[in-house]
Amino acid sequence: MEKIPSGACKTLHLVRHAQGMHNLESEKSQDPLTSFEFFDAQLSSQGWQQVRQKRKDVCANGLLKRIELVITSPMSRTLQTAVGIFHGEDQPELSDVTSYEEGNGRISDTDQQPTFNRPPIIALEVCRERLGKYECDKRGTISHYRSHFPAVDFSLIENEDDILWEPNKREPFGDVLARGMKFINWLWTRKETEIAVVSHALKTVKYVQSAFLMKV
């Protein structure tokens, strides 16, 4: 197995997306998550408040100035979280989260001269939630995301449509681990040393961590 170069070091900040509409429903029952109503679930009102608070936190503690790159899963809830936190209003205590929510996290032309760092954001297919069965984990077209999240780089995603998600089959955990390994291998080709990764549930994050440990 390939080893990490001696002396190499990267700092990863793993961020789970803020609360989504599907998270609210799953507290009651998982059955509704198979409904098209929750296709590519977006953030709830509470989720947007969480984004606003996290934006304030990363500005206050200086983390935003250190982050060199943000990597995100190409799902609405992760894109909204990534853009909201790392490309959001520069004075979050004064920002209106409602207008941000209505725009799906899109940055307006008037927001293009920040006083804080806005690191590049790259969307990667391998950072998605465990695939299959649940409509909330099926993504839309890349063209749709590009129009709603112009600050995000989608160039590394090869397919316009979601060809990975299957309606009657959940992705085996071994395949999730393989995706984690693929991500870690790609990560070490990057020059950036302090990176934020916006992804999904804790279980998915653990597979990324497992892949990192195997790589080491």
C-alpha positions as a Markdown table, in Angstrom:
| # | Residue | x | y | z |
|---|---|---|---|---|
| 1 | Met | 0.0 | 0.0 | 0.0 |
| 2 | Glu | 1.3 | 3.4 | -0.9 |
| 3 | Lys | 2.6 | 5.4 | 2.0 |
| 4 | Ile | 2.2 | 9.1 | 2.7 |
| 5 | Pro | 5.5 | 11.0 | 2.0 |
| 6 | Ser | 7.6 | 11.5 | 5.1 |
| 7 | Gly | 6.9 | 14.8 | 6.7 |
| 8 | Ala | 3.7 | 15.4 | 4.8 |
| 9 | Cys | 0.9 | 16.9 | 6.9 |
| 10 | Lys | -2.7 | 18.1 | 6.2 |
| 11 | Thr | -5.3 | 19.4 | 8.5 |
| 12 | Leu | -8.9 | 18.3 | 7.7 |
| 13 | His | -11.9 | 20.0 | 9.2 |
| 14 | Leu | -14.8 | 17.6 | 8.8 |
| 15 | Val | -18.2 | 19.3 | 8.6 |
| 16 | Arg | -21.5 | 17.6 | 8.5 |
| 17 | His | -24.2 | 19.4 | 6.6 |
| 18 | Ala | -26.7 | 21.4 | 8.7 |
| 19 | Gln | -30.2 | 20.0 | 9.4 |
| 20 | Gly | -32.1 | 19.0 | 6.3 |
| 21 | Met | -35.8 | 18.6 | 5.8 |
| 22 | His | -35.3 | 14.8 | 5.6 |
| 23 | Asn | -33.6 | 14.9 | 9.0 |
| 24 | Leu | -36.8 | 16.3 | 10.5 |
| 25 | Glu | -38.9 | 13.5 | 8.9 |
| 26 | Ser | -36.5 | 10.7 | 9.8 |
| 27 | Glu | -37.1 | 11.5 | 13.5 |
| 28 | Lys | -40.6 | 10.3 | 12.9 |
| 29 | Ser | -40.1 | 7.5 | 10.4 |
| 30 | Gln | -37.7 | 6.5 | 7.7 |
| 31 | Asp | -40.5 | 5.6 | 5.3 |
| 32 | Pro | -41.1 | 9.1 | 4.0 |
| 33 | Leu | -37.4 | 9.3 | 2.9 |
| 34 | Thr | -38.3 | 7.0 | 0.0 |
| 35 | Ser | -40.8 | 9.6 | -1.2 |
| 36 | Phe | -39.9 | 12.0 | -4.1 |
| 37 | Glu | -41.0 | 14.8 | -1.8 |
| 38 | Phe | -37.6 | 14.5 | -0.1 |
| 39 | Phe | -35.5 | 14.2 | -3.4 |
| 40 | Asp | -32.1 | 15.8 | -2.8 |
| 41 | Ala | -33.4 | 17.2 | 0.5 |
| 42 | Gln | -32.5 | 20.9 | 1.3 |
| 43 | Leu | -31.9 | 22.6 | 4.5 |
| 44 | Ser | -34.6 | 23.2 | 7.0 |
| 45 | Ser | -35.1 | 26.6 | 8.7 |
| 46 | Gln | -33.2 | 25.4 | 11.7 |
| 47 | Gly | -30.5 | 24.2 | 9.3 |
| 48 | Trp | -30.1 | 27.7 | 7.9 |
| 49 | Gln | -29.8 | 29.0 | 11.5 |
| 50 | Gln | -27.0 | 26.5 | 12.1 |
| 51 | Val | -25.2 | 27.6 | 9.0 |
| 52 | Arg | -25.5 | 31.2 | 10.1 |
| 53 | Gln | -24.1 | 30.4 | 13.6 |
| 54 | Lys | -21.2 | 28.3 | 12.1 |
| 55 | Arg | -20.3 | 31.2 | 9.8 |
| 56 | Lys | -20.1 | 33.4 | 12.8 |
| 57 | Asp | -17.9 | 30.9 | 14.6 |
| 58 | Val | -15.4 | 30.4 | 11.8 |
| 59 | Cys | -15.1 | 34.1 | 11.3 |
| 60 | Ala | -14.6 | 34.7 | 15.1 |
| 61 | Asn | -12.0 | 32.0 | 15.7 |
| 62 | Gly | -9.9 | 32.9 | 12.6 |
| 63 | Leu | -10.5 | 29.5 | 10.9 |
| 64 | Leu | -11.8 | 31.1 | 7.8 |
| 65 | Lys | -8.5 | 32.9 | 7.2 |
| 66 | Arg | -6.6 | 29.6 | 7.4 |
| 67 | Ile | -8.8 | 27.4 | 5.2 |
| 68 | Glu | -7.2 | 27.0 | 1.8 |
| 69 | Leu | -9.8 | 24.8 | 0.1 |
| 70 | Val | -13.3 | 23.6 | 0.8 |
| 71 | Ile | -14.5 | 20.2 | -0.6 |
| 72 | Thr | -18.1 | 19.4 | -0.7 |
| 73 | Ser | -20.5 | 16.6 | -1.6 |
| 74 | Pro | -22.6 | 17.7 | -4.6 |
| 75 | Met | -26.0 | 17.6 | -2.8 |
| 76 | Ser | -28.2 | 20.6 | -2.1 |
| 77 | Arg | -27.9 | 20.4 | 1.7 |
| 78 | Thr | -24.0 | 20.1 | 1.6 |
| 79 | Leu | -23.7 | 22.8 | -1.1 |
| 80 | Gln | -25.9 | 25.1 | 0.9 |
| 81 | Thr | -23.9 | 24.4 | 4.0 |
| 82 | Ala | -20.5 | 24.9 | 2.3 |
| 83 | Val | -21.4 | 28.1 | 0.5 |
| 84 | Gly | -23.3 | 29.5 | 3.5 |
| 85 | Ile | -20.4 | 28.9 | 5.9 |
| 86 | Phe | -17.4 | 29.7 | 3.8 |
| 87 | His | -18.8 | 32.2 | 1.2 |
| 88 | Gly | -21.5 | 33.7 | 3.3 |
| 89 | Glu | -22.0 | 37.3 | 4.5 |
| 90 | Asp | -18.9 | 38.9 | 5.9 |
| 91 | Gln | -20.8 | 40.2 | 8.9 |
| 92 | Pro | -22.9 | 37.2 | 9.9 |
| 93 | Glu | -24.3 | 39.0 | 12.9 |
| 94 | Leu | -26.0 | 41.4 | 10.5 |
| 95 | Ser | -26.9 | 39.0 | 7.7 |
| 96 | Asp | -30.4 | 38.0 | 6.8 |
| 97 | Val | -30.5 | 34.2 | 6.7 |
| 98 | Thr | -34.0 | 34.3 | 5.2 |
| 99 | Ser | -32.8 | 35.9 | 2.0 |
| 100 | Tyr | -29.9 | 33.4 | 1.8 |
| 101 | Glu | -32.4 | 30.5 | 2.3 |
| 102 | Glu | -34.6 | 31.7 | -0.5 |
| 103 | Gly | -31.6 | 31.9 | -2.8 |
| 104 | Asn | -30.4 | 28.4 | -2.0 |
| 105 | Gly | -27.2 | 29.9 | -0.7 |
| 106 | Arg | -26.4 | 31.7 | -4.0 |
| 107 | Ile | -24.0 | 34.7 | -3.6 |
| 108 | Ser | -25.3 | 37.9 | -5.1 |
| 109 | Asp | -23.2 | 40.3 | -7.2 |
| 110 | Thr | -23.2 | 42.7 | -4.3 |
| 111 | Asp | -21.4 | 40.1 | -2.1 |
| 112 | Gln | -18.3 | 39.7 | -4.3 |
| 113 | Gln | -15.9 | 42.0 | -2.3 |
| 114 | Pro | -15.4 | 40.2 | 1.0 |
| 115 | Thr | -13.3 | 41.4 | 3.9 |
| 116 | Phe | -12.7 | 37.7 | 4.9 |
| 117 | Asn | -11.1 | 34.9 | 2.9 |
| 118 | Arg | -13.4 | 33.0 | 0.5 |
| 119 | Pro | -11.6 | 29.8 | -0.2 |
| 120 | Pro | -12.3 | 27.9 | -3.5 |
| 121 | Ile | -15.0 | 25.2 | -3.2 |
| 122 | Ile | -14.8 | 22.0 | -5.2 |
| 123 | Ala | -17.6 | 19.5 | -5.4 |
| 124 | Leu | -16.6 | 15.8 | -5.5 |
| 125 | Glu | -18.9 | 12.8 | -6.2 |
| 126 | Val | -17.0 | 10.5 | -3.9 |
| 127 | Cys | -18.0 | 12.7 | -0.9 |
| 128 | Arg | -21.7 | 11.9 | -1.2 |
| 129 | Glu | -23.9 | 10.1 | 1.4 |
| 130 | Arg | -24.2 | 6.4 | 1.2 |
| 131 | Leu | -26.0 | 5.8 | -2.1 |
| 132 | Gly | -29.3 | 4.1 | -3.0 |
| 133 | Lys | -32.9 | 3.6 | -1.8 |
| 134 | Tyr | -33.6 | 7.0 | -0.2 |
| 135 | Glu | -34.7 | 9.8 | -2.5 |
| 136 | Cys | -33.0 | 12.3 | -0.2 |
| 137 | Asp | -29.7 | 10.9 | -1.3 |
| 138 | Lys | -30.3 | 11.1 | -5.0 |
| 139 | Arg | -28.8 | 14.2 | -6.6 |
| 140 | Gly | -30.1 | 16.5 | -9.3 |
| 141 | Thr | -28.3 | 17.6 | -12.5 |
| 142 | Ile | -25.0 | 19.3 | -12.4 |
| 143 | Ser | -26.4 | 22.1 | -14.6 |
| 144 | His | -29.0 | 22.8 | -11.9 |
| 145 | Tyr | -26.4 | 23.0 | -9.2 |
| 146 | Arg | -24.1 | 25.2 | -11.4 |
| 147 | Ser | -26.9 | 27.7 | -11.9 |
| 148 | His | -27.7 | 27.9 | -8.1 |
| 149 | Phe | -24.1 | 27.7 | -6.8 |
| 150 | Pro | -22.0 | 29.6 | -9.3 |
| 151 | Ala | -19.1 | 29.9 | -6.8 |
| 152 | Val | -18.6 | 26.1 | -6.7 |
| 153 | Asp | -16.3 | 24.2 | -9.1 |
| 154 | Phe | -18.2 | 21.2 | -10.5 |
| 155 | Ser | -15.6 | 20.4 | -13.2 |
| 156 | Leu | -14.4 | 17.2 | -11.5 |
| 157 | Ile | -17.9 | 15.6 | -11.7 |
| 158 | Glu | -18.0 | 13.6 | -15.0 |
| 159 | Asn | -21.8 | 12.9 | -15.3 |
| 160 | Glu | -24.5 | 15.4 | -15.7 |
| 161 | Asp | -27.1 | 13.1 | -14.2 |
| 162 | Asp | -26.9 | 10.8 | -11.2 |
| 163 | Ile | -25.9 | 7.4 | -12.5 |
| 164 | Leu | -24.8 | 6.0 | -9.1 |
| 165 | Trp | -28.0 | 6.0 | -7.1 |
| 166 | Glu | -30.2 | 2.9 | -7.3 |
| 167 | Pro | -33.9 | 2.9 | -6.1 |
| 168 | Asn | -33.9 | -0.6 | -4.6 |
| 169 | Lys | -30.4 | -1.2 | -3.4 |
| 170 | Arg | -28.3 | 0.5 | -0.7 |
| 171 | Glu | -24.6 | 0.9 | -1.4 |
| 172 | Pro | -22.5 | -1.8 | 0.4 |
| 173 | Phe | -20.3 | -0.4 | 3.2 |
| 174 | Gly | -17.2 | -1.8 | 1.5 |
| 175 | Asp | -18.0 | 0.4 | -1.5 |
| 176 | Val | -18.4 | 3.4 | 0.8 |
| 177 | Leu | -14.9 | 2.6 | 2.2 |
| 178 | Ala | -13.5 | 2.4 | -1.3 |
| 179 | Arg | -14.9 | 5.8 | -2.1 |
| 180 | Gly | -13.2 | 7.1 | 1.0 |
| 181 | Met | -9.9 | 5.6 | -0.1 |
| 182 | Lys | -10.3 | 7.2 | -3.5 |
| 183 | Phe | -11.0 | 10.6 | -1.9 |
| 184 | Ile | -7.9 | 10.3 | 0.4 |
| 185 | Asn | -5.7 | 9.4 | -2.6 |
| 186 | Trp | -7.0 | 12.4 | -4.5 |
| 187 | Leu | -6.6 | 14.6 | -1.4 |
| 188 | Trp | -2.8 | 13.9 | -1.2 |
| 189 | Thr | -2.4 | 15.2 | -4.7 |
| 190 | Arg | -3.5 | 18.7 | -3.6 |
| 191 | Lys | -1.1 | 21.3 | -2.5 |
| 192 | Glu | -3.4 | 22.8 | 0.1 |
| 193 | Thr | -2.6 | 21.8 | 3.7 |
| 194 | Glu | -5.6 | 23.0 | 5.6 |
| 195 | Ile | -8.9 | 21.9 | 4.1 |
| 196 | Ala | -12.6 | 21.8 | 5.1 |
| 197 | Val | -14.7 | 18.8 | 3.9 |
| 198 | Val | -18.5 | 19.3 | 4.0 |
| 199 | Ser | -20.2 | 15.9 | 3.8 |
| 200 | His | -22.9 | 13.8 | 5.4 |
| 201 | Ala | -23.7 | 11.6 | 8.4 |
| 202 | Leu | -21.2 | 10.6 | 11.1 |
| 203 | Lys | -21.1 | 7.0 | 9.7 |
| 204 | Thr | -19.9 | 8.3 | 6.3 |
| 205 | Val | -17.3 | 10.5 | 8.0 |
| 206 | Lys | -16.0 | 7.5 | 9.9 |
| 207 | Tyr | -15.4 | 5.7 | 6.6 |
| 208 | Val | -13.4 | 8.7 | 5.4 |
| 209 | Gln | -11.4 | 8.5 | 8.6 |
| 210 | Ser | -10.9 | 4.7 | 8.2 |
| 211 | Ala | -9.6 | 5.3 | 4.7 |
| 212 | Phe | -7.2 | 7.9 | 6.0 |
| 213 | Leu | -5.8 | 5.6 | 8.6 |
| 214 | Met | -5.4 | 2.8 | 6.0 |
| 215 | Lys | -3.6 | 5.2 | 3.8 |
| 216 | Val | -1.2 | 6.1 | 6.6 |
